[in-house]
Amino acid sequence: WSLSPRGRGLDIDSEMSGLTFDILSATMFSDELGGEARGFERALNQFLANGARIDPLDVLGAPDWAPRLGRLASFRSARFFEQRVTKLVEARRTQIESGIEAGDAPPDDLLSALLLARDENGGPGLSDEEGAANILTFILAGHETTARALGWPLHLLSRQPEYLARLQTEADAFDVSDPKWAEALPWTRAVLDETMRLFPPAPTMARKALADVLIGIGELSKK
């Protein structure tokens, strides 16, 4: 996909992927990736391009021990960002514990929220391993899908200048301080809804029953 502002090509897919990753880095880690952000992003994209794809062996129901080409191709990149997230979690845990003693608040982001969360019934909080697993899930589920959800509408709008102008008008008048800001973006919402209908980032979700399931048992009991 490409837009051509003033004659220059722009790789929308790459731009939206970078934008989405920057937002994830800020909201999850308060940009603590620092100089390693680009390497982390490259490793993530390599993993998504290979290891996160559905393998024909999965479709055919092959056992888990059977090697998948995608997993083999993405092993190094997957290992890299898993280790990096683990280090971030361990460092934040240390920061939180030392901050509690000193009276300093930790960064206000998702990682801190996960590590500070406690079971409402008095159970323990998440371990470092559980915190890292949750962060990895958020990244894998929210990075590529969000980038695609942003990229496709821009691609479609590049072919419809009339509607692009309408969205630009809405954006120019946007006021985030208005509690009813969403009501002022009808064309933006319409474009996103139609794009999601045409090109949903996650068009299908497969489930496999591990045991027999009785459906409609409530209705059967009434009869």
CYANA upper distance limits for C-alpha pairs under 8 A (distance plus 0.5 A):
  1 TRP  CA     11 ASP  CA      6.54
  1 TRP  CA     12 ILE  CA      6.26
  1 TRP  CA     13 ASP  CA      7.01
  1 TRP  CA    155 HIS  CA      6.83
  2 SER  CA      9 GLY  CA      6.43
  2 SER  CA     10 LEU  CA      5.47
  2 SER  CA     11 ASP  CA      5.42
  2 SER  CA     12 ILE  CA      6.04
  2 SER  CA    155 HIS  CA      7.61
  3 LEU  CA      8 ARG  CA      8.35
  3 LEU  CA      9 GLY  CA      6.29
  3 LEU  CA     10 LEU  CA      5.69
  3 LEU  CA     11 ASP  CA      7.68
  3 LEU  CA     12 ILE  CA      7.52
  3 LEU  CA    155 HIS  CA      7.86
  3 LEU  CA    158 SER  CA      6.93
  4 SER  CA      8 ARG  CA      5.35
  4 SER  CA      9 GLY  CA      5.01
  4 SER  CA     10 LEU  CA      6.53
  5 PRO  CA      9 GLY  CA      7.52
  5 PRO  CA     10 LEU  CA      8.21
 10 LEU  CA     15 GLU  CA      8.38
 11 ASP  CA     15 GLU  CA      6.67
 12 ILE  CA     16 MET  CA      6.46
 12 ILE  CA    151 GLY  CA      6.47
 12 ILE  CA    154 LEU  CA      8.15
 12 ILE  CA    155 HIS  CA      8.09
 13 ASP  CA     17 SER  CA      6.64
 13 ASP  CA    147 ALA  CA      7.75
 13 ASP  CA    148 ARG  CA      7.78
 13 ASP  CA    151 GLY  CA      6.34
 14 SER  CA     18 GLY  CA      6.70
 15 GLU  CA     19 LEU  CA      6.64
 16 MET  CA     20 THR  CA      6.47
 16 MET  CA    147 ALA  CA      5.53
 16 MET  CA    148 ARG  CA      8.03
 16 MET  CA    150 LEU  CA      7.03
 16 MET  CA    151 GLY  CA      6.54
 17 SER  CA     21 PHE  CA      6.68
 17 SER  CA    143 HIS  CA      7.74
 17 SER  CA    144 GLU  CA      7.24
 17 SER  CA    147 ALA  CA      5.53
 17 SER  CA    148 ARG  CA      8.42
 18 GLY  CA     22 ASP  CA      6.66
 18 GLY  CA     41 GLU  CA      8.35
 19 LEU  CA     23 ILE  CA      6.85
 19 LEU  CA    147 ALA  CA      8.30
 20 THR  CA     24 LEU  CA      6.71
 20 THR  CA    143 HIS  CA      6.53
 20 THR  CA    144 GLU  CA      8.47
 20 THR  CA    146 THR  CA      7.28
 20 THR  CA    147 ALA  CA      6.36
 21 PHE  CA     25 SER  CA      6.54
 21 PHE  CA     41 GLU  CA      7.46
 21 PHE  CA    143 HIS  CA      6.80
 22 ASP  CA     26 ALA  CA      6.73
 22 ASP  CA     31 ASP  CA      8.50
 23 ILE  CA     27 THR  CA      6.61
 24 LEU  CA     28 MET  CA      6.21
 24 LEU  CA     29 PHE  CA      8.30
 24 LEU  CA    139 ILE  CA      7.78
 24 LEU  CA    143 HIS  CA      7.97
 25 SER  CA     29 PHE  CA      5.88
 25 SER  CA     30 SER  CA      6.87
 25 SER  CA     31 ASP  CA      5.67
 25 SER  CA     32 GLU  CA      8.12
 25 SER  CA     33 LEU  CA      7.76
 26 ALA  CA     30 SER  CA      4.85
 26 ALA  CA     31 ASP  CA      5.16
 26 ALA  CA    109 ASP  CA      8.35
 27 THR  CA     31 ASP  CA      8.34
 27 THR  CA    109 ASP  CA      5.92
 27 THR  CA    110 LEU  CA      6.73
 28 MET  CA    109 ASP  CA      5.83
 28 MET  CA    110 LEU  CA      5.08
 28 MET  CA    111 LEU  CA      5.96
 28 MET  CA    135 ILE  CA      8.26
 29 PHE  CA     33 LEU  CA      7.78
 29 PHE  CA     88 LEU  CA      8.42
 29 PHE  CA    109 ASP  CA      6.82
 29 PHE  CA    110 LEU  CA      7.57
 29 PHE  CA    111 LEU  CA      6.66
 30 SER  CA    107 PRO  CA      7.29
 30 SER  CA    108 ASP  CA      8.17
 30 SER  CA    109 ASP  CA      6.77
 33 LEU  CA     37 ALA  CA      5.61
 36 GLU  CA     40 PHE  CA      6.55
 37 ALA  CA     41 GLU  CA      6.59
 38 ARG  CA     42 ARG  CA      6.65
 39 GLY  CA     43 ALA  CA      6.72
 40 PHE  CA     44 LEU  CA      6.66
 40 PHE  CA     80 PHE  CA      8.26
 40 PHE  CA     81 PHE  CA      6.55
 40 PHE  CA     84 ARG  CA      8.44
 41 GLU  CA     45 ASN  CA      6.66
 42 ARG  CA     46 GLN  CA      6.64
 43 ALA  CA     47 PHE  CA      6.71
 43 ALA  CA     77 SER  CA      5.15
 43 ALA  CA     78 ALA  CA      7.36
 43 ALA  CA     80 PHE  CA      7.44
 43 ALA  CA     81 PHE  CA      7.06
 44 LEU  CA     48 LEU  CA      6.70
 44 LEU  CA     77 SER  CA      7.29
 44 LEU  CA     78 ALA  CA      7.56
 44 LEU  CA     81 PHE  CA      7.30
 45 ASN  CA     49 ALA  CA      6.54
 46 GLN  CA     50 ASN  CA      6.92
 46 GLN  CA     74 SER  CA      7.05
 46 GLN  CA     77 SER  CA      6.96
 47 PHE  CA     51 GLY  CA      5.68
 47 PHE  CA     52 ALA  CA      6.92
 47 PHE  CA     74 SER  CA      5.48
 47 PHE  CA     75 PHE  CA      8.19
 47 PHE  CA     77 SER  CA      6.37
 47 PHE  CA     78 ALA  CA      6.25
 48 LEU  CA     52 ALA  CA      5.32
 48 LEU  CA     53 ARG  CA      7.50
 48 LEU  CA    140 LEU  CA      8.28
 48 LEU  CA    144 GLU  CA      8.30
 49 ALA  CA     53 ARG  CA      7.42
 50 ASN  CA     70 GLY  CA      5.13
 50 ASN  CA     71 ARG  CA      7.35
 50 ASN  CA     73 ALA  CA      7.00
 50 ASN  CA     74 SER  CA      6.26
 51 GLY  CA     70 GLY  CA      4.92
 51 GLY  CA     71 ARG  CA      5.02
 51 GLY  CA     72 LEU  CA      8.15
 51 GLY  CA     73 ALA  CA      7.58
 51 GLY  CA     74 SER  CA      5.77
 51 GLY  CA     75 PHE  CA      8.15
 52 ALA  CA     70 GLY  CA      8.02
 52 ALA  CA     71 ARG  CA      8.45
 53 ARG  CA     70 GLY  CA      7.61
 54 ILE  CA     58 ASP  CA      7.21
 54 ILE  CA     59 VAL  CA      8.06
 55 ASP  CA     59 VAL  CA      7.28
 55 ASP  CA     68 ARG  CA      7.26
 55 ASP  CA     69 LEU  CA      8.39
 55 ASP  CA     70 GLY  CA      7.68
 56 PRO  CA     60 LEU  CA      6.77
 57 LEU  CA     61 GLY  CA      6.69
 57 LEU  CA     62 ALA  CA      5.72
 57 LEU  CA     68 ARG  CA      7.75
 58 ASP  CA     62 ALA  CA      6.35
 62 ALA  CA     66 ALA  CA      7.20
 67 PRO  CA     71 ARG  CA      8.11
 67 PRO  CA     72 LEU  CA      7.97
 68 ARG  CA     72 LEU  CA      6.91
 69 LEU  CA     73 ALA  CA      6.60
 70 GLY  CA     74 SER  CA      6.62
 71 ARG  CA     75 PHE  CA      6.25
 74 SER  CA     78 ALA  CA      6.46
 75 PHE  CA     79 ARG  CA      6.53
 76 ARG  CA     80 PHE  CA      6.71
 77 SER  CA     81 PHE  CA      7.06
 78 ALA  CA     82 GLU  CA      6.60
 79 ARG  CA     83 GLN  CA      6.60
 80 PHE  CA     84 ARG  CA      6.77
 81 PHE  CA     85 VAL  CA      6.55
 82 GLU  CA     86 THR  CA      6.72
 82 GLU  CA    132 ALA  CA      8.44
 82 GLU  CA    136 LEU  CA      7.93
 83 GLN  CA     87 LYS  CA      6.77
 84 ARG  CA     88 LEU  CA      6.81
 85 VAL  CA     89 VAL  CA      6.72
 85 VAL  CA    132 ALA  CA      6.59
 85 VAL  CA    135 ILE  CA      8.10
 85 VAL  CA    136 LEU  CA      7.97
 86 THR  CA     90 GLU  CA      6.74
 86 THR  CA    128 ASP  CA      7.97
 86 THR  CA    129 GLU  CA      7.88
 86 THR  CA    132 ALA  CA      6.15
 87 LYS  CA     91 ALA  CA      6.55
 88 LEU  CA     92 ARG  CA      6.57
 89 VAL  CA     93 ARG  CA      6.60
 89 VAL  CA    111 LEU  CA      7.84
 89 VAL  CA    128 ASP  CA      6.73
 89 VAL  CA    131 GLY  CA      7.47
 89 VAL  CA    132 ALA  CA      6.80
 90 GLU  CA     94 THR  CA      6.85
 90 GLU  CA    128 ASP  CA      7.07
 91 ALA  CA     95 GLN  CA      6.68
 92 ARG  CA     96 ILE  CA      6.52
 92 ARG  CA    111 LEU  CA      8.30
 92 ARG  CA    112 SER  CA      7.77
 93 ARG  CA     97 GLU  CA      6.70
 93 ARG  CA    115 LEU  CA      7.62
 93 ARG  CA    128 ASP  CA      8.30
 94 THR  CA     98 SER  CA      6.59
 95 GLN  CA     99 GLY  CA      6.30
 95 GLN  CA    106 PRO  CA      7.47
 96 ILE  CA    100 ILE  CA      6.61
 96 ILE  CA    105 ALA  CA      8.01
 96 ILE  CA    106 PRO  CA      6.21
 96 ILE  CA    112 SER  CA      8.39
 97 GLU  CA    101 GLU  CA      7.19
 98 SER  CA    102 ALA  CA      6.83
 99 GLY  CA    103 GLY  CA      6.06
 99 GLY  CA    104 ASP  CA      4.99
 99 GLY  CA    105 ALA  CA      6.67
 99 GLY  CA    106 PRO  CA      7.25
100 ILE  CA    104 ASP  CA      6.64
100 ILE  CA    105 ALA  CA      7.76
106 PRO  CA    112 SER  CA      7.24
107 PRO  CA    112 SER  CA      7.08
108 ASP  CA    112 SER  CA      6.96
108 ASP  CA    113 ALA  CA      7.97
109 ASP  CA    113 ALA  CA      6.84
110 LEU  CA    114 LEU  CA      6.66
111 LEU  CA    115 LEU  CA      6.83
111 LEU  CA    131 GLY  CA      8.06
111 LEU  CA    135 ILE  CA      7.80
112 SER  CA    116 LEU  CA      6.45
113 ALA  CA    117 ALA  CA      6.45
114 LEU  CA    126 LEU  CA      7.60
114 LEU  CA    131 GLY  CA      6.84
115 LEU  CA    125 GLY  CA      7.35
115 LEU  CA    126 LEU  CA      6.57
115 LEU  CA    127 SER  CA      8.18
115 LEU  CA    128 ASP  CA      8.29
115 LEU  CA    131 GLY  CA      7.03
116 LEU  CA    125 GLY  CA      7.51
117 ALA  CA    125 GLY  CA      6.29
117 ALA  CA    126 LEU  CA      7.77
118 ARG  CA    122 GLY  CA      7.67
118 ARG  CA    123 GLY  CA      7.25
118 ARG  CA    124 PRO  CA      6.59
118 ARG  CA    125 GLY  CA      5.08
118 ARG  CA    126 LEU  CA      8.13
119 ASP  CA    123 GLY  CA      5.32
119 ASP  CA    124 PRO  CA      6.70
119 ASP  CA    125 GLY  CA      6.79
126 LEU  CA    130 GLU  CA      6.11
126 LEU  CA    131 GLY  CA      6.41
127 SER  CA    131 GLY  CA      6.59
128 ASP  CA    132 ALA  CA      6.62
129 GLU  CA    133 ALA  CA      6.65
130 GLU  CA    134 ASN  CA      6.69
131 GLY  CA    135 ILE  CA      6.78
132 ALA  CA    136 LEU  CA      6.62
133 ALA  CA    137 THR  CA      6.67
134 ASN  CA    138 PHE  CA      6.79
135 ILE  CA    139 ILE  CA      6.74
136 LEU  CA    140 LEU  CA      6.55
137 THR  CA    141 ALA  CA      6.38
138 PHE  CA    142 GLY  CA      6.11
138 PHE  CA    143 HIS  CA      8.41
139 ILE  CA    143 HIS  CA      5.98
140 LEU  CA    144 GLU  CA      7.71
141 ALA  CA    145 THR  CA      7.22
142 GLY  CA    146 THR  CA      6.22
143 HIS  CA    147 ALA  CA      6.72
144 GLU  CA    148 ARG  CA      6.65
145 THR  CA    149 ALA  CA      6.68
145 THR  CA    201 PRO  CA      5.61
145 THR  CA    202 ALA  CA      7.48
146 THR  CA    150 LEU  CA      6.75
146 THR  CA    201 PRO  CA      8.08
147 ALA  CA    151 GLY  CA      6.48
148 ARG  CA    152 TRP  CA      6.54
148 ARG  CA    201 PRO  CA      6.47
149 ALA  CA    153 PRO  CA      7.64
149 ALA  CA    192 LEU  CA      8.39
149 ALA  CA    195 THR  CA      8.15
149 ALA  CA    196 MET  CA      7.48
149 ALA  CA    199 PHE  CA      8.46
149 ALA  CA    200 PRO  CA      7.70
149 ALA  CA    201 PRO  CA      6.63
150 LEU  CA    154 LEU  CA      7.30
151 GLY  CA    155 HIS  CA      6.76
152 TRP  CA    156 LEU  CA      6.69
152 TRP  CA    195 THR  CA      7.18
152 TRP  CA    199 PHE  CA      7.67
153 PRO  CA    157 LEU  CA      6.44
153 PRO  CA    191 VAL  CA      7.29
153 PRO  CA    192 LEU  CA      7.06
153 PRO  CA    195 THR  CA      6.27
154 LEU  CA    158 SER  CA      6.59
155 HIS  CA    159 ARG  CA      7.55
156 LEU  CA    160 GLN  CA      7.14
157 LEU  CA    161 PRO  CA      6.87
157 LEU  CA    163 TYR  CA      7.10
157 LEU  CA    164 LEU  CA      5.82
158 SER  CA    164 LEU  CA      7.67
160 GLN  CA    164 LEU  CA      6.79
161 PRO  CA    165 ALA  CA      6.61
162 GLU  CA    166 ARG  CA      7.11
163 TYR  CA    167 LEU  CA      6.82
164 LEU  CA    168 GLN  CA      6.68
165 ALA  CA    169 THR  CA      6.73
166 ARG  CA    170 GLU  CA      6.96
166 ARG  CA    187 TRP  CA      7.55
167 LEU  CA    171 ALA  CA      6.63
167 LEU  CA    187 TRP  CA      6.71
167 LEU  CA    188 THR  CA      6.35
168 GLN  CA    172 ASP  CA      6.62
169 THR  CA    173 ALA  CA      7.01
170 GLU  CA    174 PHE  CA      6.65
170 GLU  CA    184 ALA  CA      7.68
170 GLU  CA    185 LEU  CA      6.58
170 GLU  CA    187 TRP  CA      8.22
170 GLU  CA    188 THR  CA      8.11
171 ALA  CA    185 LEU  CA      8.49
174 PHE  CA    181 TRP  CA      7.65
174 PHE  CA    184 ALA  CA      7.95
174 PHE  CA    185 LEU  CA      8.50
175 ASP  CA    181 TRP  CA      6.92
176 VAL  CA    181 TRP  CA      6.72
177 SER  CA    181 TRP  CA      8.11
180 LYS  CA    184 ALA  CA      7.78
181 TRP  CA    185 LEU  CA      7.66
182 ALA  CA    186 PRO  CA      8.12
185 LEU  CA    189 ARG  CA      6.71
186 PRO  CA    190 ALA  CA      6.60
187 TRP  CA    191 VAL  CA      6.57
188 THR  CA    192 LEU  CA      6.76
189 ARG  CA    193 ASP  CA      6.55
190 ALA  CA    194 GLU  CA      6.60
191 VAL  CA    195 THR  CA      6.55
192 LEU  CA    196 MET  CA      6.59
193 ASP  CA    197 ARG  CA      6.76
194 GLU  CA    198 LEU  CA      6.76
195 THR  CA    199 PHE  CA      6.18
195 THR  CA    200 PRO  CA      7.68
196 MET  CA    200 PRO  CA      4.97
196 MET  CA    201 PRO  CA      7.89
199 PHE  CA    203 PRO  CA      8.29
209 ALA  CA    213 VAL  CA      8.18
216 GLY  CA    220 LEU  CA      6.89
217 ILE  CA    221 SER  CA      6.66
218 GLY  CA    222 LYS  CA      7.03
219 GLU  CA    223 LYS  CA      7.14
